[in-house]
Amino acid sequence: MSNPLLSHWDTPFEIAPFSRICDDDFAPALEQALTAHSAWIDAIANNTAPPSFANVIEALETPVRELEQVLSVFFTVAGADSNAKREELQREFSPKLAAHFSAITANKTLYARVKSVWDQRDNLGLNAEQSRVLMLTHRGFVRGGAALTGANDQRMQEIKGRLATLGTAFTQNLLADERDWHMELSEADLEGLPDFVVAATQAAGAEKGAPGPVVTLSRSVITPFLQFSPRRDLRQKAFAAWGARGANGGDSDNRAIAAEILALRAERAALLGYDSFAAYKLETEMAKTPDAVRDLLMQVWQPAKARADSDAGILTEMMHQDGINGDLEPWDWRYYAEKRRKAEHDLDEAELKPYLQLDRMIEASFACANRLFGLEFKPLDVPLYHPDCRAWEVTRAGKHLAVFIGDYFARGSKRSGAWCSAMRAQAKLPQEQSPVVINVCNFAKGDPALLSWDDARTLFHEFGHALHQMLSDVSYESISGTSVARDFVELPSQLYEHWLEVPEVLREFATHAETGEAMPPELLQKVLGASTFDMGFQTVEYVASALVDLAFHEGAPPQDVMEKQAEVLAEIGMPTAITMRHATPQFAHVFSGDGYSSGYYSYMWSEVMDADAFAAFEEAGGAFDPERAAALERHILSKGGSADAAELYTAFRGRLPGVEALLKGRGLTAVG
């Protein structure tokens, strides 16, 4: 019987045949796929014809179907529906894949052909997109160590392999700590919790096989528990477990792994001639330099800290009025902030949540895409990797554009957070291929499933990434969709969040789960009026994480990562009642791979643009202005990485933005 991962997928839109794939298929399929890919690379490198754009660069752009199919399926299920076998395979595959792709950039014969095409670039008559792909390919080889020789070359390959192993271990340790801890609750412990929080703990208990409700370390469970539980002792216990992920000692401790990763990254950068890993990493981003990143972050840090300090004083007074003396602690902040929000804005999340049904928010995200870009979404009945998943065909004017898959609910087999990935990216060459895009979230289950405001924003955020993939219209896969600078990739996602706050969208889709009635105008005004509530807290916890990430990679690697983290936080005056959004042992953005290393700031860099970009709609005909929507698709969403990010944004807006729109959007402009 043939391996389904290697065969042609005779399924609707060539979606992976998940129901025919088992875990035992992955290892043999990967071996065969790597062999086929190596043969293809060797053929390009050893081609006796003179190097040309077609036989070198376009040939490298030609996907080897077997490898793409194996990797797309495996990494989808490894992240969203893992098990012991898949975790074992991931540990096995990571160094193997790192070695395979390192061997490509280390192939001197192949690099010589790439360099030959690069040296002829002015005489090849290339169009702008081809020139961009050539530049990125040549740069990728150089930054990958292709020009290194001898011992330095060998050491680079060793570093890449070790980093892949460590990144996988970091991720799996974090998943293990999140999966293995839970706190059982008695009926008395549920007192004071809104119905939706009780339901979330009951669903979590059922998922864990516990006899009753539990608090888990899924953000969709622990965050509302910290917001609403009047039991300070239980909040403290839950927060301690949340903060200790990856730092519990034993086999799942990530502290030594993080230190080794930082040391290896610094060594890698030095081998390539850079002063630091941050200098190496940021060279290809919009920011370009560590100084530019720090300048942005500190422009935001000062007003955010001032607001947070002011808020801490108010929350401390509220706590003292409850008869609790002493300092406000991190496990107190969300509880008293929620009480303050209810008092000042008369906004109770328990009142709001029935209006934020998951299915209606999905409809809202689709409806906005329809009004802005003419997209239509039709449900598909196809086997997927988990029963919770749903799929839609995406069309425009009757033409198929993409397949969209949504996987929305938290479970123990899924890593925390939310993300968007493409099982297949859009491309036109060597043949037309339409994207298959997945949004993965971690919302609490319910009947119906109800979202918090942050959950709803996350849904719109990830769908913004999906639109970047679905509306991509380029020739080459390497520059398709979200294949852009890291500090530009969050622009479409963060920009799309703005449509959740458009009053007419909420009036239509924020309907009560029981009555079906639209959100009352007064509640709508409360929601929008409270949109910048607690923004000091949110900004401080984020910027602190970004500054620690930058400091980790800017100088000599620290031997003790926790000591370095504490040093950075002390230097910036971190408020004691707020912790980093991602403490080092849990900082998967930075340590599970190179993606956001030295780049966690990129959410804020993109936010500078998204605030300015939405202002362009408001200055025109409103949130659904057709000319602005067409310009957004034409200059940004369809372009992928086919041009420099600054050029793309300037083409859309006519200029680059300043930080003022961001501060205004976060309600921080009036802070001294």
C-alpha positions in Angstrom: 0.0 0.0 0.0 1.4 3.4 -1.0 2.2 6.0 1.6 -0.6 8.6 1.5 1.9 11.4 2.2 3.8 10.7 -1.0 0.9 10.0 -3.3 -1.1 12.5 -5.4 -3.9 13.9 -3.2 -7.0 13.2 -5.2 -9.2 15.1 -2.7 -11.2 18.3 -3.0 -8.7 21.1 -3.7 -5.9 18.6 -3.0 -6.4 19.0 0.8 -4.3 16.5 2.7 -6.2 13.2 3.2 -5.9 13.3 6.9 -8.2 10.3 7.5 -5.8 8.0 5.5 -2.6 9.2 7.2 -1.3 7.6 10.4 1.8 8.4 12.5 3.8 5.5 11.2 3.6 7.1 7.7 5.7 10.1 8.6 9.2 8.7 9.1 9.5 6.6 5.9 7.8 9.4 3.9 10.3 12.0 5.2 13.2 9.8 4.3 11.9 9.3 0.7 11.0 13.0 0.4 14.4 14.2 1.6 16.1 11.8 -0.9 14.0 13.2 -3.7 14.7 16.8 -2.7 18.5 16.1 -2.4 18.5 14.7 -5.9 16.7 17.8 -7.2 19.2 20.1 -5.5 22.1 18.0 -6.8 20.7 18.3 -10.4 20.6 22.1 -10.1 24.1 22.3 -8.6 25.7 19.9 -11.2 23.9 21.2 -14.2 26.5 21.7 -16.9 24.6 24.4 -18.7 25.7 28.0 -17.9 24.0 29.4 -14.8 20.9 31.3 -15.6 17.9 32.7 -13.7 15.8 29.8 -15.0 18.1 26.9 -14.3 19.3 28.1 -10.9 16.9 30.5 -9.2 13.6 29.3 -10.7 14.7 25.8 -10.4 15.3 26.3 -6.6 11.8 27.8 -6.5 10.3 24.6 -7.9 8.7 22.7 -5.0 9.4 19.0 -4.6 5.9 17.9 -4.0 6.7 15.0 -1.7 8.7 17.1 0.8 6.1 19.9 0.9 3.3 17.4 1.5 5.1 15.6 4.3 6.2 18.8 6.1 2.9 20.6 5.8 0.9 17.7 7.3 3.5 16.8 10.0 4.0 20.3 11.4 0.3 21.0 11.3 -0.5 18.1 13.6 2.6 18.4 15.7 1.6 21.9 16.7 -2.2 21.6 16.9 -2.8 17.9 17.9 0.4 16.4 19.3 0.8 13.1 21.0 3.8 11.1 22.4 4.6 9.6 19.0 4.5 13.0 17.2 6.7 14.6 19.9 9.2 11.8 19.5 9.1 12.3 15.7 9.6 16.0 16.1 12.7 15.4 18.2 14.0 13.1 15.5 13.0 15.3 12.5 14.3 18.6 13.8 18.1 18.0 13.6 17.6 15.9 10.4 15.8 18.8 8.6 18.3 21.3 9.9 21.1 19.2 8.5 19.3 18.8 5.2 18.6 22.5 4.6 22.0 23.5 6.0 23.6 21.2 3.5 21.9 23.2 0.7 23.2 26.6 1.8 26.6 24.9 2.4 26.7 23.4 -1.1 29.7 25.3 -2.6 28.9 24.1 -6.1 25.3 25.3 -5.8 26.4 28.6 -4.2 28.8 29.3 -7.0 26.0 29.0 -9.5 23.8 31.3 -7.4 26.6 33.8 -7.2 27.2 33.6 -10.9 23.6 34.6 -11.6 23.8 37.3 -9.0 26.9 38.8 -10.6 25.1 38.9 -13.9 21.9 40.5 -12.5 22.2 43.8 -14.3 22.3 42.1 -17.7 19.6 39.5 -17.3 16.5 41.6 -18.1 14.7 40.5 -15.0 11.5 42.0 -13.9 11.1 43.5 -10.4 9.7 40.3 -8.9 12.5 38.2 -10.4 15.1 40.7 -9.2 13.7 40.5 -5.7 13.7 36.7 -5.7 17.3 36.7 -6.9 18.4 39.1 -4.2 16.7 37.2 -1.5 18.1 33.8 -2.7 21.7 35.1 -2.8 21.3 36.9 0.5 19.9 33.7 2.1 22.8 31.7 1.0 25.3 34.2 2.3 23.5 34.6 5.6 23.2 30.9 5.8 27.0 30.5 5.7 27.5 29.6 2.1 30.7 31.7 1.8 32.3 30.1 4.9 35.0 27.5 4.4 36.9 24.9 6.4 36.3 24.7 10.2 34.0 27.7 10.2 31.8 26.0 7.7 31.7 22.8 9.7 30.9 24.7 12.9 28.0 26.6 11.2 26.4 23.3 10.3 26.8 21.9 13.8 25.3 25.1 15.3 22.2 24.9 13.0 21.6 21.3 13.9 22.0 21.9 17.6 19.7 24.9 17.5 17.0 22.9 15.8 17.2 20.2 18.6 17.1 22.8 21.3 14.2 24.7 19.8 12.1 21.5 19.7 13.1 20.6 23.2 12.1 24.1 24.5 8.7 23.8 22.8 8.0 20.3 24.1 9.1 21.2 27.6 6.7 24.1 27.7 3.8 22.0 26.3 4.6 19.3 28.9 4.4 21.8 31.8 1.2 23.3 30.4 -0.3 19.9 29.9 0.7 18.3 33.2 -0.5 20.9 35.7 -4.1 21.5 36.7 -5.8 22.7 39.9 -9.0 21.0 40.9 -11.8 23.2 42.2 -14.5 22.4 44.7 -18.0 23.8 44.4 -17.1 26.4 47.0 -14.1 27.4 44.9 -16.5 28.3 42.1 -18.2 30.9 44.2 -18.1 34.4 42.6 -17.1 33.1 39.1 -19.4 34.0 36.1 -21.2 31.2 34.4 -18.8 31.2 31.4 -15.8 30.8 33.6 -17.5 27.9 35.5 -18.3 26.3 32.1 -14.7 26.7 31.0 -13.4 25.0 34.1 -15.9 22.2 33.8 -15.0 21.6 30.1 -11.3 21.7 31.1 -12.0 19.1 33.8 -13.8 16.8 31.3 -10.8 17.2 28.9 -8.4 16.2 31.7 -10.5 13.3 32.9 -10.8 15.0 36.3 -13.8 14.3 38.6 -14.9 18.0 38.5 -13.9 21.5 37.3 -10.2 22.4 37.0 -8.1 25.4 36.2 -5.5 24.6 33.5 -2.6 26.6 32.1 -4.5 27.2 28.9 -4.7 31.0 28.6 -8.4 30.8 27.8 -9.0 29.2 31.2 -6.4 30.7 33.5 -6.8 34.4 32.4 -10.6 34.6 33.2 -10.0 32.7 36.4 -7.4 35.4 37.5 -9.9 38.1 36.4 -12.9 36.8 38.3 -11.9 34.6 41.2 -12.3 36.3 44.6 -10.1 33.7 46.2 -6.7 35.3 46.4 -5.1 32.1 47.6 -6.2 30.2 44.5 -5.3 33.1 42.2 -1.8 33.1 43.7 -1.5 29.3 43.3 -2.6 29.4 39.7 -0.4 32.4 38.8 2.6 30.7 40.4 2.1 27.7 38.1 1.6 29.9 35.1 4.8 31.8 35.9 6.8 28.6 36.6 6.2 27.0 33.2 9.6 25.9 31.8 11.3 26.6 35.2 10.2 23.8 37.4 13.5 22.0 37.5 13.8 18.4 36.1 13.6 17.3 32.5 11.2 20.0 31.4 13.3 23.0 32.6 14.1 25.5 29.8 16.6 27.8 31.5 19.8 26.0 30.5 18.3 25.4 27.0 17.7 29.2 26.6 21.2 30.0 27.7 22.7 27.5 25.2 20.5 28.8 22.4 21.7 32.4 23.1 25.4 31.3 23.1 25.0 29.4 19.8 23.2 32.3 18.2 26.0 34.7 19.2 28.6 32.3 17.8 26.6 31.9 14.6 26.5 35.7 14.1 30.2 36.0 14.9 31.1 33.4 12.2 29.3 35.6 9.7 31.1 38.7 10.8 28.4 40.5 12.8 28.9 42.2 16.2 25.9 40.5 17.7 23.0 38.2 16.8 20.6 41.2 17.0 22.7 43.0 14.4 22.6 39.9 12.1 18.9 39.3 12.6 17.7 42.9 12.2 19.7 43.6 9.0 16.9 42.2 6.9 14.0 43.8 8.8 12.4 47.2 8.4 14.1 48.4 11.7 17.6 47.4 10.4 19.4 48.1 13.7 19.1 47.3 17.4 19.2 51.1 18.1 16.1 51.7 16.0 14.2 49.0 17.8 15.2 50.3 21.3 14.3 53.8 20.2 10.7 52.7 19.3 10.3 50.6 22.4 11.5 53.3 24.8 9.2 56.0 23.1 6.3 53.7 24.1 7.8 52.5 27.4 7.8 55.8 29.2 4.2 56.8 28.8 3.1 53.1 29.2 5.0 52.8 32.5 3.6 56.2 33.7 0.0 54.9 33.0 0.7 51.6 34.7 2.2 53.2 37.8 -0.9 55.4 38.1 -3.2 52.5 37.6 -1.3 50.4 40.2 -2.0 53.1 42.8 -5.7 52.9 42.1 -5.9 49.1 42.2 -3.8 49.0 45.4 -6.3 51.3 47.1 -9.2 49.1 45.9 -7.4 46.1 47.4 -6.9 47.8 50.7 -10.6 48.7 50.8 -11.2 44.9 50.6 -9.2 44.6 53.8 -6.1 43.2 52.2 -3.0 45.1 53.3 0.4 45.1 51.7 1.4 45.5 48.0 -0.5 44.8 44.9 0.8 41.5 43.4 0.8 40.1 39.9 -2.0 37.7 40.8 -4.1 40.6 42.0 -3.9 42.9 39.0 -6.4 41.3 36.6 -8.9 40.8 39.4 -8.9 44.4 40.5 -8.6 45.7 37.0 -11.8 43.8 36.1 -13.6 45.3 39.2 -12.4 48.7 38.2 -13.5 48.3 34.6 -17.0 47.3 35.8 -17.1 50.3 38.1 -15.7 53.0 35.7 -17.2 51.7 32.5 -20.1 49.7 33.9 -18.7 47.0 31.6 -18.9 43.4 33.0 -17.3 40.8 30.8 -19.9 38.3 32.1 -22.5 40.7 30.5 -20.5 41.1 27.4 -19.5 37.6 26.6 -22.9 36.2 25.5 -22.8 38.7 22.7 -19.5 37.3 21.4 -20.4 33.9 20.1 -17.6 32.2 18.3 -19.8 31.3 15.3 -21.0 34.9 15.0 -17.5 36.3 15.2 -16.4 33.9 12.5 -19.3 35.2 10.4 -18.2 38.8 11.2 -14.6 38.2 10.1 -15.9 36.7 6.8 -18.4 39.5 6.2 -15.8 42.2 6.6 -13.6 40.3 4.1 -16.6 40.2 1.8 -17.3 43.9 2.0 -13.6 44.9 1.7 -12.3 42.4 -0.9 -15.4 40.6 -2.3 -14.5 37.2 -0.8 -17.2 34.5 -0.3 -16.9 31.5 2.1 -18.6 28.2 1.6 -18.4 25.4 4.2 -16.6 22.2 3.0 -17.3 18.7 4.3 -13.8 17.1 4.2 -11.9 15.0 6.7 -9.5 17.1 8.7 -6.9 16.3 11.4 -9.3 16.8 14.4 -13.1 16.8 14.8 -12.9 20.4 16.1 -11.6 21.7 12.7 -13.8 23.3 10.1 -13.1 24.2 6.5 -14.4 26.6 3.9 -13.8 27.2 0.2 -12.9 30.9 -0.5 -14.0 32.3 -3.8 -14.3 35.7 -5.5 -16.7 36.3 -8.4 -17.1 32.6 -8.7 -13.4 31.8 -8.9 -11.7 29.6 -6.4 -9.0 31.4 -4.4 -8.2 29.3 -1.3 -9.2 26.8 1.3 -9.5 28.1 4.8 -9.4 25.8 7.9 -10.3 27.0 11.4 -9.2 25.1 14.5 -10.5 27.1 17.4 -10.7 25.2 20.7 -8.1 24.6 23.4 -7.0 21.0 24.1 -4.1 19.4 25.9 -2.6 18.2 22.6 -2.3 21.8 21.2 0.5 24.2 22.0 -0.6 27.4 23.6 -1.2 30.6 21.7 -2.7 31.3 18.3 -1.2 31.2 14.9 -1.8 31.1 11.1 0.1 28.8 8.7 -0.2 27.8 5.1 -0.3 24.1 4.3 0.2 25.2 0.7 1.2 28.7 -0.3 0.0 30.7 -3.3 2.2 30.7 -6.4 2.0 30.9 -10.2 5.3 29.3 -11.2 6.2 26.7 -12.1 2.4 26.1 -12.0 -0.6 27.8 -10.5 -1.3 26.7 -6.9 -3.9 28.1 -4.6 -3.3 28.4 -0.8 -4.6 26.2 2.0 -4.5 28.3 5.1 -5.1 27.4 8.8 -6.0 29.5 11.8 -5.3 27.8 15.1 -6.6 29.3 18.3 -7.1 28.2 21.9 -10.7 29.3 22.9 -12.6 27.6 25.7 -15.3 25.2 24.5 -18.9 25.8 25.3 -22.4 25.3 23.9 -22.4 27.8 22.4 -18.7 28.8 22.6 -18.4 32.3 23.9 -15.4 34.6 23.5 -13.8 37.2 25.6 -13.1 40.6 23.9 -9.4 39.5 23.7 -10.5 36.2 22.1 -12.6 38.0 19.5 -9.6 40.3 18.7 -7.4 37.2 18.4 -9.8 35.7 15.9 -9.7 38.8 13.8 -5.9 39.0 14.2 -5.2 35.5 12.9 -7.8 36.0 10.1 -5.8 39.1 9.0 -2.8 36.8 8.5 -5.0 34.4 6.6 -6.1 37.1 4.2 -2.4 37.9 3.6 -2.1 34.3 2.4 -5.3 34.1 0.6 -5.0 37.3 -1.4 -1.4 36.8 -2.3 -0.8 37.2 -6.1 2.8 36.6 -6.9 4.7 34.2 -9.1 7.1 32.6 -6.6 6.3 30.7 -3.4 9.3 32.1 -1.5 7.8 35.6 -1.6 4.2 34.5 -1.2 1.7 35.6 1.4 3.3 36.2 4.8 6.9 35.6 3.5 7.8 39.2 4.4 10.0 41.0 6.9 9.2 39.9 10.5 8.4 43.5 11.6 6.0 43.8 8.6 4.2 40.5 8.9 2.0 41.6 11.7 0.6 44.6 9.8 -2.2 42.9 8.0 -3.2 40.9 11.1 -3.1 43.9 13.5 -4.8 46.1 11.0 -7.7 43.6 10.6 -8.4 43.8 14.4 -9.7 47.3 13.8 -12.8 46.0 12.0 -13.9 44.2 15.1 -14.4 47.6 16.7 -16.5 49.1 13.8 -19.9 49.8 15.4 -21.9 48.5 12.4 -20.0 45.2 12.5 -20.8 44.7 16.2 -24.4 45.8 15.8 -24.9 43.1 13.2 -22.9 40.2 14.6 -22.6 40.7 18.3 -26.0 39.0 19.1 -26.9 37.4 22.4 -26.5 33.6 22.6 -29.9 33.1 24.2 -32.1 35.8 22.9 -30.5 36.5 19.5 -30.9 40.2 20.2 -28.2 42.6 19.0 -25.8 44.2 21.5 -27.7 47.1 23.1 -26.3 50.5 22.0 -25.3 51.4 25.6 -23.3 48.2 25.9 -21.7 48.8 22.5 -20.7 52.3 23.7 -19.2 50.8 26.9 -17.2 48.3 24.9 -15.8 50.9 22.6 -15.3 53.4 25.4 -13.3 50.8 27.4 -11.1 49.8 24.4 -8.0 51.4 25.8 -8.8 50.4 29.4 -5.8 48.8 31.3 -3.6 49.7 28.3 -0.7 50.6 30.7 -0.6 47.0 31.9 -0.9 45.5 28.5 1.8 47.7 27.0 4.2 47.3 29.9 4.0 43.5 29.9 4.6 43.4 26.1 7.4 46.1 25.9 9.2 44.5 28.8 9.3 41.2 26.9 10.5 42.9 23.7 13.3 44.7 25.6 14.5 41.5 27.3 14.5 39.8 23.9 16.6 42.6 22.4 19.0 42.6 25.3 19.5 38.9 25.2 20.7 39.1 21.6 22.5 42.5 21.5 25.6 41.9 23.6 27.5 38.9 24.9 25.2 36.0 25.7 24.3 35.7 29.3 25.4 32.6 31.3 22.4 33.0 33.6 19.3 34.0 31.6 17.2 34.7 34.6 19.8 37.0 36.1 20.0 38.9 32.8 16.2 39.1 32.6 16.1 40.6 36.1 18.9 43.1 35.3 17.0 44.4 32.2 13.7 44.7 34.1 15.5 46.6 36.9 17.1 49.0 34.5 13.7 50.0 32.9 11.9 50.2 36.3 9.5 47.3 35.7 6.5 47.7 38.0 6.5 45.0 40.6 2.8 44.1 40.1 3.3 43.3 36.4 5.3 40.5 34.9 6.6 40.1 31.4 4.0 38.7 29.0 6.4 35.9 28.2 9.1 35.2 30.9 12.3 33.6 29.5 11.5 29.9 30.2 8.2 30.3 28.4 9.3 32.6 25.6 8.5 30.3 22.7 8.4 33.2 20.3 12.1 33.6 20.9 13.4 30.2 21.8 11.3 27.6 19.9 13.0 28.8 16.7 14.7 31.8 15.2 11.4 33.4 14.0 10.9 36.1 16.6 14.4 36.1 18.1 15.5 39.8 18.3 12.1 40.3 16.7 9.4 40.3 19.4 9.3 44.1 19.0 7.8 43.5 15.6 4.3 43.5 16.8 4.8 47.1 18.0 6.7 48.1 14.9 3.7 46.8 12.8 1.3 48.5 15.2 2.8 51.9 14.3 1.8 51.1 10.7 -1.6 49.5 11.5 -2.8 52.5 13.5 -1.7 54.8 10.6 -3.2 52.5 8.0 -6.6 52.3 9.6 -6.5 56.1 9.9 -6.3 56.1 6.1 -9.7 54.4 5.9 -11.2 56.8 8.5 -9.8 59.8 6.5 -11.4 58.5 3.4 -14.9 57.1 3.2 -14.9 55.1 6.5 -13.9 51.5 7.5 -15.2 50.0 4.3 -14.0 52.6 1.8 -13.6 50.7 -1.5 -10.7 52.7 -2.8 -8.7 52.2 0.4 -9.6 48.5 0.5 -8.5 48.1 -3.2 -5.2 50.0 -2.4 -4.6 47.8 0.6 -5.0 44.6 -1.5 -3.1 46.0 -4.4 0.0 47.4 -2.5 0.2 45.1 0.5 -2.0 42.0 0.7 -1.4 40.8 -2.8 2.3 41.6 -2.9 3.8 39.2 -0.3 7.5 39.8 -0.1 7.8 40.9 -3.7 9.2 44.3 -2.7 10.8 46.0 0.2 8.3 46.4 3.1 8.9 50.2 3.4 8.2 50.5 -0.3 5.0 48.6 -0.1 3.7 50.7 2.8 4.7 53.9 1.2 2.9 52.9 -2.0 -0.3 52.3 0.1 -0.1 55.4 2.3 2.2 57.8 0.5 4.6 58.0 3.5 6.0 56.1 6.4 4.2 56.6 9.8 5.4 57.9 13.2 4.7 56.6 16.6 2.0 59.2 17.3 -0.9 57.1 15.9 0.1 54.1 18.0 0.2 56.2 21.2 -3.2 57.7 20.4 -4.7 54.3 19.6 -3.5 52.9 22.9 -4.8 56.0 24.8 -1.3 56.9 26.1 -0.9 60.3 24.6 -2.1 62.2 27.7 0.3 60.4 30.0 3.1 62.5 31.3 
